[in-house]
Amino acid sequence: MRNHRVHLFVSLAAVFLARMAGLPGLFPIRAAALPQRPPQVTVAAAISMKDVLEAISNLYGRRKGAPDVTLTFGASGILQEQIEQGAPVDVFISAAPAQMNALEKQDVLLEGTRRDIAGNRLVLVVPRGTTAVHTLDDLKKPEVRTIAMGEPRSVPAGQYAAEALRNLGVFGALESKFVYAQDVRAVLTYVAGGDADAGLVYETDARSSSKVTVAAALPASSYTPVVYPAAVVRSSQNPAAAKYYLEYLTSAEARGIFEKYGFTTPAK
């Protein structure tokens, strides 16, 4: 009798383990009874959005049922290349339409999910305490030796800055002074640390540092409006959760945070 009981116990244990593995058995287990891991959403975003997206994520994470979000930041052009190479990204947020357009042409984006979520402005910053630079023309002064800007081939802020300086007719006169950085936050670091006499960044970046001063705002008419498009990547493993997050970024609640950090509403 004892052996029979032992055999019965082993058999039931085997059935239980088999059900846990999803195999047929006598005692079906309700899926809802098993702990489920919350959806994960990986967001690759332009580094100029670092502060605001981290603030939004803190608020977003308190929403009941909100998917877990992992944020990664970099130059938009570099992130574009990584996504093209198969990086596991669910949502891409670029600082310019060009990178998003390239992915759209390659059918990398999930159809119908692209939208513009914010805008920005370009400004000229100098190390706090600097008195020699108050206008763009002051950049021509001999005491201004280095001007930091993003690498135009991969950094949208650099692309916008180069466009503006060309349209204003000063690019050629200043070109020998340019120091190119890997992203717009690196430009800010150069200026804040005194490694550059001036730099061209977004207004929102300038707000994030107490070590720089805005010397001048670049005329809005001198460069293409700064727009941040966002979309779900077609290869996303959690497209529903990614769409949910993207919808939140366009909500009134998120809009308030964008405005608090200095971002503008994108033009329609």
C-alpha positions as protocol buffer text, in pm:
chain_id: "A"
residue {
  index: 1
  type: MET
  ca { x: 0 y: 0 z: 0 }
}
residue {
  index: 2
  type: ARG
  ca { x: 284 y: 234 z: 86 }
}
residue {
  index: 3
  type: ASN
  ca { x: 447 y: 171 z: -255 }
}
residue {
  index: 4
  type: HIS
  ca { x: 117 y: 244 z: -427 }
}
residue {
  index: 5
  type: ARG
  ca { x: 88 y: 578 z: -247 }
}
residue {
  index: 6
  type: VAL
  ca { x: 441 y: 671 z: -343 }
}
residue {
  index: 7
  type: HIS
  ca { x: 370 y: 578 z: -704 }
}
residue {
  index: 8
  type: LEU
  ca { x: 48 y: 784 z: -701 }
}
residue {
  index: 9
  type: PHE
  ca { x: 231 y: 1086 z: -557 }
}
residue {
  index: 10
  type: VAL
  ca { x: 503 y: 1062 z: -822 }
}
residue {
  index: 11
  type: SER
  ca { x: 241 y: 1033 z: -1097 }
}
residue {
  index: 12
  type: LEU
  ca { x: 52 y: 1343 z: -981 }
}
residue {
  index: 13
  type: ALA
  ca { x: 378 y: 1536 z: -952 }
}
residue {
  index: 14
  type: ALA
  ca { x: 463 y: 1434 z: -1308 }
}
residue {
  index: 15
  type: VAL
  ca { x: 122 y: 1552 z: -1434 }
}
residue {
  index: 16
  type: PHE
  ca { x: 161 y: 1883 z: -1253 }
}
residue {
  index: 17
  type: LEU
  ca { x: 505 y: 1941 z: -1402 }
}
residue {
  index: 18
  type: ALA
  ca { x: 379 y: 1839 z: -1744 }
}
residue {
  index: 19
  type: ARG
  ca { x: 97 y: 2094 z: -1721 }
}
residue {
  index: 20
  type: MET
  ca { x: 342 y: 2359 z: -1615 }
}
residue {
  index: 21
  type: ALA
  ca { x: 536 y: 2281 z: -1931 }
}
residue {
  index: 22
  type: GLY
  ca { x: 221 y: 2309 z: -2140 }
}
residue {
  index: 23
  type: LEU
  ca { x: 184 y: 1934 z: -2205 }
}
residue {
  index: 24
  type: PRO
  ca { x: -153 y: 1747 z: -2202 }
}
residue {
  index: 25
  type: GLY
  ca { x: -266 y: 1619 z: -1862 }
}
residue {
  index: 26
  type: LEU
  ca { x: -558 y: 1555 z: -1632 }
}
residue {
  index: 27
  type: PHE
  ca { x: -564 y: 1881 z: -1441 }
}
residue {
  index: 28
  type: PRO
  ca { x: -566 y: 2185 z: -1672 }
}
residue {
  index: 29
  type: ILE
  ca { x: -423 y: 2500 z: -1512 }
}
residue {
  index: 30
  type: ARG
  ca { x: -588 y: 2831 z: -1589 }
}
residue {
  index: 31
  type: ALA
  ca { x: -342 y: 3061 z: -1765 }
}
residue {
  index: 32
  type: ALA
  ca { x: -457 y: 3358 z: -1558 }
}
residue {
  index: 33
  type: ALA
  ca { x: -347 y: 3178 z: -1241 }
}
residue {
  index: 34
  type: LEU
  ca { x: 17 y: 3182 z: -1349 }
}
residue {
  index: 35
  type: PRO
  ca { x: 220 y: 3499 z: -1292 }
}
residue {
  index: 36
  type: GLN
  ca { x: 263 y: 3690 z: -1619 }
}
residue {
  index: 37
  type: ARG
  ca { x: 557 y: 3910 z: -1699 }
}
residue {
  index: 38
  type: PRO
  ca { x: 449 y: 4265 z: -1795 }
}
residue {
  index: 39
  type: PRO
  ca { x: 512 y: 4369 z: -2155 }
}
residue {
  index: 40
  type: GLN
  ca { x: 848 y: 4530 z: -2220 }
}
residue {
  index: 41
  type: VAL
  ca { x: 890 y: 4827 z: -2453 }
}
residue {
  index: 42
  type: THR
  ca { x: 1236 y: 4938 z: -2566 }
}
residue {
  index: 43
  type: VAL
  ca { x: 1249 y: 5298 z: -2684 }
}
residue {
  index: 44
  type: ALA
  ca { x: 1542 y: 5433 z: -2889 }
}
residue {
  index: 45
  type: ALA
  ca { x: 1526 y: 5813 z: -2881 }
}
residue {
  index: 46
  type: ALA
  ca { x: 1725 y: 6120 z: -2981 }
}
residue {
  index: 47
  type: ILE
  ca { x: 1947 y: 6216 z: -2688 }
}
residue {
  index: 48
  type: SER
  ca { x: 1800 y: 6567 z: -2680 }
}
residue {
  index: 49
  type: MET
  ca { x: 1489 y: 6401 z: -2537 }
}
residue {
  index: 50
  type: LYS
  ca { x: 1668 y: 6230 z: -2249 }
}
residue {
  index: 51
  type: ASP
  ca { x: 1547 y: 6453 z: -1966 }
}
residue {
  index: 52
  type: VAL
  ca { x: 1187 y: 6488 z: -2081 }
}
residue {
  index: 53
  type: LEU
  ca { x: 1137 y: 6118 z: -2161 }
}
residue {
  index: 54
  type: GLU
  ca { x: 1278 y: 6017 z: -1825 }
}
residue {
  index: 55
  type: ALA
  ca { x: 1035 y: 6257 z: -1658 }
}
residue {
  index: 56
  type: ILE
  ca { x: 747 y: 6122 z: -1866 }
}
residue {
  index: 57
  type: SER
  ca { x: 843 y: 5763 z: -1785 }
}
residue {
  index: 58
  type: ASN
  ca { x: 829 y: 5836 z: -1412 }
}
residue {
  index: 59
  type: LEU
  ca { x: 469 y: 5952 z: -1450 }
}
residue {
  index: 60
  type: TYR
  ca { x: 376 y: 5692 z: -1711 }
}
residue {
  index: 61
  type: GLY
  ca { x: 504 y: 5409 z: -1489 }
}
residue {
  index: 62
  type: ARG
  ca { x: 237 y: 5489 z: -1229 }
}
residue {
  index: 63
  type: ARG
  ca { x: -43 y: 5412 z: -1471 }
}
residue {
  index: 64
  type: LYS
  ca { x: -213 y: 5082 z: -1397 }
}
residue {
  index: 65
  type: GLY
  ca { x: -125 y: 4821 z: -1658 }
}
residue {
  index: 66
  type: ALA
  ca { x: 138 y: 5039 z: -1825 }
}
residue {
  index: 67
  type: PRO
  ca { x: 408 y: 4832 z: -2000 }
}
residue {
  index: 68
  type: ASP
  ca { x: 761 y: 4853 z: -1861 }
}
residue {
  index: 69
  type: VAL
  ca { x: 972 y: 5095 z: -2065 }
}
residue {
  index: 70
  type: THR
  ca { x: 1346 y: 5083 z: -2126 }
}
residue {
  index: 71
  type: LEU
  ca { x: 1493 y: 5405 z: -2266 }
}
residue {
  index: 72
  type: THR
  ca { x: 1809 y: 5423 z: -2475 }
}
residue {
  index: 73
  type: PHE
  ca { x: 1949 y: 5743 z: -2622 }
}
residue {
  index: 74
  type: GLY
  ca { x: 2191 y: 5851 z: -2894 }
}
residue {
  index: 75
  type: ALA
  ca { x: 2232 y: 6050 z: -3212 }
}
residue {
  index: 76
  type: SER
  ca { x: 1932 y: 5990 z: -3437 }
}
residue {
  index: 77
  type: GLY
  ca { x: 2149 y: 5881 z: -3731 }
}
residue {
  index: 78
  type: ILE
  ca { x: 2333 y: 5624 z: -3521 }
}
residue {
  index: 79
  type: LEU
  ca { x: 2006 y: 5488 z: -3381 }
}
residue {
  index: 80
  type: GLN
  ca { x: 1867 y: 5464 z: -3733 }
}
residue {
  index: 81
  type: GLU
  ca { x: 2165 y: 5252 z: -3841 }
}
residue {
  index: 82
  type: GLN
  ca { x: 2127 y: 5024 z: -3540 }
}
residue {
  index: 83
  type: ILE
  ca { x: 1758 y: 4967 z: -3617 }
}
residue {
  index: 84
  type: GLU
  ca { x: 1844 y: 4892 z: -3980 }
}
residue {
  index: 85
  type: GLN
  ca { x: 2087 y: 4630 z: -3852 }
}
residue {
  index: 86
  type: GLY
  ca { x: 1818 y: 4460 z: -3646 }
}
residue {
  index: 87
  type: ALA
  ca { x: 1857 y: 4616 z: -3301 }
}
residue {
  index: 88
  type: PRO
  ca { x: 1566 y: 4501 z: -3075 }
}
residue {
  index: 89
  type: VAL
  ca { x: 1377 y: 4831 z: -3064 }
}
residue {
  index: 90
  type: ASP
  ca { x: 1002 y: 4876 z: -3026 }
}
residue {
  index: 91
  type: VAL
  ca { x: 967 y: 5253 z: -3062 }
}
residue {
  index: 92
  type: PHE
  ca { x: 1198 y: 5496 z: -3243 }
}
residue {
  index: 93
  type: ILE
  ca { x: 1195 y: 5873 z: -3177 }
}
residue {
  index: 94
  type: SER
  ca { x: 1411 y: 6084 z: -3405 }
}
residue {
  index: 95
  type: ALA
  ca { x: 1508 y: 6452 z: -3379 }
}
residue {
  index: 96
  type: ALA
  ca { x: 1439 y: 6501 z: -3750 }
}
residue {
  index: 97
  type: PRO
  ca { x: 1216 y: 6349 z: -4019 }
}
residue {
  index: 98
  type: ALA
  ca { x: 1513 y: 6239 z: -4236 }
}
residue {
  index: 99
  type: GLN
  ca { x: 1603 y: 5936 z: -4025 }
}
residue {
  index: 100
  type: MET
  ca { x: 1241 y: 5830 z: -3992 }
}
residue {
  index: 101
  type: ASN
  ca { x: 1186 y: 5878 z: -4366 }
}
residue {
  index: 102
  type: ALA
  ca { x: 1479 y: 5647 z: -4439 }
}
residue {
  index: 103
  type: LEU
  ca { x: 1335 y: 5371 z: -4222 }
}
residue {
  index: 104
  type: GLU
  ca { x: 989 y: 5422 z: -4369 }
}
residue {
  index: 105
  type: LYS
  ca { x: 1123 y: 5377 z: -4722 }
}
residue {
  index: 106
  type: GLN
  ca { x: 1277 y: 5047 z: -4615 }
}
residue {
  index: 107
  type: ASP
  ca { x: 941 y: 4932 z: -4470 }
}
residue {
  index: 108
  type: VAL
  ca { x: 1097 y: 4908 z: -4124 }
}
residue {
  index: 109
  type: LEU
  ca { x: 815 y: 5096 z: -3948 }
}
residue {
  index: 110
  type: LEU
  ca { x: 476 y: 4958 z: -3851 }
}
residue {
  index: 111
  type: GLU
  ca { x: 226 y: 5114 z: -4087 }
}
residue {
  index: 112
  type: GLY
  ca { x: -3 y: 5379 z: -3943 }
}
residue {
  index: 113
  type: THR
  ca { x: 196 y: 5439 z: -3622 }
}
residue {
  index: 114
  type: ARG
  ca { x: 414 y: 5734 z: -3722 }
}
residue {
  index: 115
  type: ARG
  ca { x: 333 y: 6070 z: -3566 }
}
residue {
  index: 116
  type: ASP
  ca { x: 506 y: 6398 z: -3475 }
}
residue {
  index: 117
  type: ILE
  ca { x: 527 y: 6437 z: -3097 }
}
residue {
  index: 118
  type: ALA
  ca { x: 724 y: 6759 z: -3037 }
}
residue {
  index: 119
  type: GLY
  ca { x: 920 y: 7049 z: -3179 }
}
residue {
  index: 120
  type: ASN
  ca { x: 1225 y: 7250 z: -3069 }
}
residue {
  index: 121
  type: ARG
  ca { x: 1436 y: 7560 z: -3143 }
}
residue {
  index: 122
  type: LEU
  ca { x: 1806 y: 7622 z: -3211 }
}
residue {
  index: 123
  type: VAL
  ca { x: 2012 y: 7852 z: -2991 }
}
residue {
  index: 124
  type: LEU
  ca { x: 2371 y: 7969 z: -2961 }
}
residue {
  index: 125
  type: VAL
  ca { x: 2522 y: 7897 z: -2619 }
}
residue {
  index: 126
  type: VAL
  ca { x: 2844 y: 8012 z: -2454 }
}
residue {
  index: 127
  type: PRO
  ca { x: 3013 y: 7924 z: -2124 }
}
residue {
  index: 128
  type: ARG
  ca { x: 2850 y: 8112 z: -1835 }
}
residue {
  index: 129
  type: GLY
  ca { x: 3036 y: 8435 z: -1771 }
}
residue {
  index: 130
  type: THR
  ca { x: 3143 y: 8486 z: -2131 }
}
residue {
  index: 131
  type: THR
  ca { x: 3103 y: 8847 z: -2245 }
}
residue {
  index: 132
  type: ALA
  ca { x: 3249 y: 8839 z: -2595 }
}
residue {
  index: 133
  type: VAL
  ca { x: 2957 y: 8670 z: -2772 }
}
residue {
  index: 134
  type: HIS
  ca { x: 2607 y: 8818 z: -2791 }
}
residue {
  index: 135
  type: THR
  ca { x: 2517 y: 8758 z: -3158 }
}
residue {
  index: 136
  type: LEU
  ca { x: 2603 y: 8521 z: -3440 }
}
residue {
  index: 137
  type: ASP
  ca { x: 2825 y: 8789 z: -3592 }
}
residue {
  index: 138
  type: ASP
  ca { x: 3035 y: 8785 z: -3274 }
}
residue {
  index: 139
  type: LEU
  ca { x: 3142 y: 8431 z: -3368 }
}
residue {
  index: 140
  type: LYS
  ca { x: 3369 y: 8591 z: -3630 }
}
residue {
  index: 141
  type: LYS
  ca { x: 3580 y: 8755 z: -3357 }
}
residue {
  index: 142
  type: PRO
  ca { x: 3937 y: 8621 z: -3331 }
}
residue {
  index: 143
  type: GLU
  ca { x: 3891 y: 8539 z: -2960 }
}
residue {
  index: 144
  type: VAL
  ca { x: 3624 y: 8287 z: -3060 }
}
residue {
  index: 145
  type: ARG
  ca { x: 3843 y: 7997 z: -3169 }
}
residue {
  index: 146
  type: THR
  ca { x: 3612 y: 7695 z: -3146 }
}
residue {
  index: 147
  type: ILE
  ca { x: 3242 y: 7652 z: -3218 }
}
residue {
  index: 148
  type: ALA
  ca { x: 3091 y: 7315 z: -3129 }
}
residue {
  index: 149
  type: MET
  ca { x: 2809 y: 7161 z: -3328 }
}
residue {
  index: 150
  type: GLY
  ca { x: 2674 y: 6813 z: -3395 }
}
residue {
  index: 151
  type: GLU
  ca { x: 2820 y: 6610 z: -3679 }
}
residue {
  index: 152
  type: PRO
  ca { x: 2577 y: 6703 z: -3961 }
}
residue {
  index: 153
  type: ARG
  ca { x: 2591 y: 6357 z: -4120 }
}
residue {
  index: 154
  type: SER
  ca { x: 2438 y: 6185 z: -3816 }
}
residue {
  index: 155
  type: VAL
  ca { x: 2318 y: 6451 z: -3572 }
}
residue {
  index: 156
  type: PRO
  ca { x: 1999 y: 6640 z: -3663 }
}
residue {
  index: 157
  type: ALA
  ca { x: 2096 y: 6939 z: -3445 }
}
residue {
  index: 158
  type: GLY
  ca { x: 2412 y: 6966 z: -3653 }
}
residue {
  index: 159
  type: GLN
  ca { x: 2212 y: 6941 z: -3974 }
}
residue {
  index: 160
  type: TYR
  ca { x: 1976 y: 7217 z: -3864 }
}
residue {
  index: 161
  type: ALA
  ca { x: 2269 y: 7433 z: -3747 }
}
residue {
  index: 162
  type: ALA
  ca { x: 2462 y: 7395 z: -4073 }
}
residue {
  index: 163
  type: GLU
  ca { x: 2147 y: 7479 z: -4270 }
}
residue {
  index: 164
  type: ALA
  ca { x: 2086 y: 7790 z: -4061 }
}
residue {
  index: 165
  type: LEU
  ca { x: 2444 y: 7918 z: -4087 }
}
residue {
  index: 166
  type: ARG
  ca { x: 2444 y: 7867 z: -4464 }
}
residue {
  index: 167
  type: ASN
  ca { x: 2114 y: 8047 z: -4505 }
}
residue {
  index: 168
  type: LEU
  ca { x: 2244 y: 8332 z: -4290 }
}
residue {
  index: 169
  type: GLY
  ca { x: 2557 y: 8354 z: -4504 }
}
residue {
  index: 170
  type: VAL
  ca { x: 2813 y: 8291 z: -4227 }
}
residue {
  index: 171
  type: PHE
  ca { x: 2894 y: 7921 z: -4264 }
}
residue {
  index: 172
  type: GLY
  ca { x: 3202 y: 7977 z: -4483 }
}
residue {
  index: 173
  type: ALA
  ca { x: 3348 y: 8241 z: -4253 }
}
residue {
  index: 174
  type: LEU
  ca { x: 3312 y: 8014 z: -3949 }
}
residue {
  index: 175
  type: GLU
  ca { x: 3385 y: 7671 z: -4094 }
}
residue {
  index: 176
  type: SER
  ca { x: 3750 y: 7661 z: -3980 }
}
residue {
  index: 177
  type: LYS
  ca { x: 3633 y: 7704 z: -3619 }
}
residue {
  index: 178
  type: PHE
  ca { x: 3386 y: 7414 z: -3611 }
}
residue {
  index: 179
  type: VAL
  ca { x: 3442 y: 7124 z: -3374 }
}
residue {
  index: 180
  type: TYR
  ca { x: 3202 y: 6839 z: -3449 }
}
residue {
  index: 181
  type: ALA
  ca { x: 3049 y: 6627 z: -3172 }
}
residue {
  index: 182
  type: GLN
  ca { x: 2885 y: 6283 z: -3175 }
}
residue {
  index: 183
  type: ASP
  ca { x: 2553 y: 6420 z: -3045 }
}
residue {
  index: 184
  type: VAL
  ca { x: 2396 y: 6742 z: -2924 }
}
residue {
  index: 185
  type: ARG
  ca { x: 2459 y: 6666 z: -2556 }
}
residue {
  index: 186
  type: ALA
  ca { x: 2830 y: 6633 z: -2632 }
}
residue {
  index: 187
  type: VAL
  ca { x: 2815 y: 6983 z: -2783 }
}
residue {
  index: 188
  type: LEU
  ca { x: 2663 y: 7108 z: -2458 }
}
residue {
  index: 189
  type: THR
  ca { x: 2937 y: 6935 z: -2258 }
}
residue {
  index: 190
  type: TYR
  ca { x: 3210 y: 7099 z: -2469 }
}
residue {
  index: 191
  type: VAL
  ca { x: 3068 y: 7446 z: -2404 }
}
residue {
  index: 192
  type: ALA
  ca { x: 2983 y: 7388 z: -2038 }
}
residue {
  index: 193
  type: GLY
  ca { x: 3335 y: 7261 z: -1973 }
}
residue {
  index: 194
  type: GLY
  ca { x: 3502 y: 7549 z: -2156 }
}
residue {
  index: 195
  type: ASP
  ca { x: 3639 y: 7322 z: -2430 }
}
residue {
  index: 196
  type: ALA
  ca { x: 3450 y: 7527 z: -2690 }
}
residue {
  index: 197
  type: ASP
  ca { x: 3395 y: 7903 z: -2698 }
}
residue {
  index: 198
  type: ALA
  ca { x: 3041 y: 7862 z: -2829 }
}
residue {
  index: 199
  type: GLY
  ca { x: 2803 y: 7591 z: -2946 }
}
residue {
  index: 200
  type: LEU
  ca { x: 2479 y: 7535 z: -3135 }
}
residue {
  index: 201
  type: VAL
  ca { x: 2222 y: 7327 z: -2948 }
}
residue {
  index: 202
  type: TYR
  ca { x: 1848 y: 7296 z: -2896 }
}
residue {
  index: 203
  type: GLU
  ca { x: 1683 y: 7537 z: -2655 }
}
residue {
  index: 204
  type: THR
  ca { x: 1583 y: 7243 z: -2436 }
}
residue {
  index: 205
  type: ASP
  ca { x: 1947 y: 7133 z: -2403 }
}
residue {
  index: 206
  type: ALA
  ca { x: 2051 y: 7484 z: -2303 }
}
residue {
  index: 207
  type: ARG
  ca { x: 1791 y: 7476 z: -2026 }
}
residue {
  index: 208
  type: SER
  ca { x: 1940 y: 7158 z: -1882 }
}
residue {
  index: 209
  type: SER
  ca { x: 2276 y: 7314 z: -1789 }
}
residue {
  index: 210
  type: SER
  ca { x: 2351 y: 7594 z: -1544 }
}
residue {
  index: 211
  type: LYS
  ca { x: 2702 y: 7623 z: -1689 }
}
residue {
  index: 212
  type: VAL
  ca { x: 2598 y: 7778 z: -2021 }
}
residue {
  index: 213
  type: THR
  ca { x: 2420 y: 8096 z: -2126 }
}
residue {
  index: 214
  type: VAL
  ca { x: 2203 y: 8146 z: -2432 }
}
residue {
  index: 215
  type: ALA
  ca { x: 2371 y: 8420 z: -2632 }
}
residue {
  index: 216
  type: ALA
  ca { x: 2121 y: 8426 z: -2916 }
}
residue {
  index: 217
  type: ALA
  ca { x: 1836 y: 8234 z: -3074 }
}
residue {
  index: 218
  type: LEU
  ca { x: 1881 y: 8141 z: -3439 }
}
residue {
  index: 219
  type: PRO
  ca { x: 1608 y: 8292 z: -3659 }
}
residue {
  index: 220
  type: ALA
  ca { x: 1333 y: 8035 z: -3709 }
}
residue {
  index: 221
  type: SER
  ca { x: 1320 y: 8124 z: -4077 }
}
residue {
  index: 222
  type: SER
  ca { x: 1683 y: 8018 z: -4128 }
}
residue {
  index: 223
  type: TYR
  ca { x: 1628 y: 7644 z: -4079 }
}
residue {
  index: 224
  type: THR
  ca { x: 1369 y: 7376 z: -4134 }
}
residue {
  index: 225
  type: PRO
  ca { x: 1131 y: 7351 z: -3836 }
}
residue {
  index: 226
  type: VAL
  ca { x: 1263 y: 7103 z: -3579 }
}
residue {
  index: 227
  type: VAL
  ca { x: 1022 y: 6811 z: -3555 }
}
residue {
  index: 228
  type: TYR
  ca { x: 1048 y: 6488 z: -3355 }
}
residue {
  index: 229
  type: PRO
  ca { x: 867 y: 6202 z: -3531 }
}
residue {
  index: 230
  type: ALA
  ca { x: 801 y: 5873 z: -3350 }
}
residue {
  index: 231
  type: ALA
  ca { x: 686 y: 5533 z: -3473 }
}
residue {
  index: 232
  type: VAL
  ca { x: 663 y: 5167 z: -3378 }
}
residue {
  index: 233
  type: VAL
  ca { x: 927 y: 4947 z: -3541 }
}
residue {
  index: 234
  type: ARG
  ca { x: 775 y: 4666 z: -3748 }
}
residue {
  index: 235
  type: SER
  ca { x: 992 y: 4398 z: -3583 }
}
residue {
  index: 236
  type: SER
  ca { x: 863 y: 4491 z: -3235 }
}
residue {
  index: 237
  type: GLN
  ca { x: 791 y: 4187 z: -3017 }
}
residue {
  index: 238
  type: ASN
  ca { x: 524 y: 4384 z: -2830 }
}
residue {
  index: 239
  type: PRO
  ca { x: 350 y: 4604 z: -3089 }
}
residue {
  index: 240
  type: ALA
  ca { x: 35 y: 4652 z: -2879 }
}
residue {
  index: 241
  type: ALA
  ca { x: 236 y: 4775 z: -2580 }
}
residue {
  index: 242
  type: ALA
  ca { x: 450 y: 4993 z: -2808 }
}
residue {
  index: 243
  type: LYS
  ca { x: 137 y: 5155 z: -2955 }
}
residue {
  index: 244
  type: TYR
  ca { x: 2 y: 5213 z: -2604 }
}
residue {
  index: 245
  type: TYR
  ca { x: 321 y: 5397 z: -2508 }
}
residue {
  index: 246
  type: LEU
  ca { x: 317 y: 5602 z: -2828 }
}
residue {
  index: 247
  type: GLU
  ca { x: -44 y: 5702 z: -2767 }
}
residue {
  index: 248
  type: TYR
  ca { x: 53 y: 5825 z: -2421 }
}
residue {
  index: 249
  type: LEU
  ca { x: 327 y: 6047 z: -2567 }
}
residue {
  index: 250
  type: THR
  ca { x: 58 y: 6239 z: -2756 }
}
residue {
  index: 251
  type: SER
  ca { x: -176 y: 6267 z: -2455 }
}
residue {
  index: 252
  type: ALA
  ca { x: -253 y: 6595 z: -2281 }
}
residue {
  index: 253
  type: GLU
  ca { x: -66 y: 6474 z: -1973 }
}
residue {
  index: 254
  type: ALA
  ca { x: 254 y: 6408 z: -2168 }
}
residue {
  index: 255
  type: ARG
  ca { x: 211 y: 6733 z: -2363 }
}
residue {
  index: 256
  type: GLY
  ca { x: 227 y: 6925 z: -2036 }
}
residue {
  index: 257
  type: ILE
  ca { x: 563 y: 6768 z: -1953 }
}
residue {
  index: 258
  type: PHE
  ca { x: 702 y: 6837 z: -2300 }
}
residue {
  index: 259
  type: GLU
  ca { x: 608 y: 7204 z: -2261 }
}
residue {
  index: 260
  type: LYS
  ca { x: 757 y: 7219 z: -1911 }
}
residue {
  index: 261
  type: TYR
  ca { x: 1092 y: 7111 z: -2056 }
}
residue {
  index: 262
  type: GLY
  ca { x: 1074 y: 7368 z: -2335 }
}
residue {
  index: 263
  type: PHE
  ca { x: 957 y: 7157 z: -2628 }
}
residue {
  index: 264
  type: THR
  ca { x: 706 y: 7310 z: -2865 }
}
residue {
  index: 265
  type: THR
  ca { x: 397 y: 7165 z: -3025 }
}
residue {
  index: 266
  type: PRO
  ca { x: 487 y: 7037 z: -3373 }
}
residue {
  index: 267
  type: ALA
  ca { x: 336 y: 7222 z: -3666 }
}
residue {
  index: 268
  type: LYS
  ca { x: 53 y: 7034 z: -3837 }
}
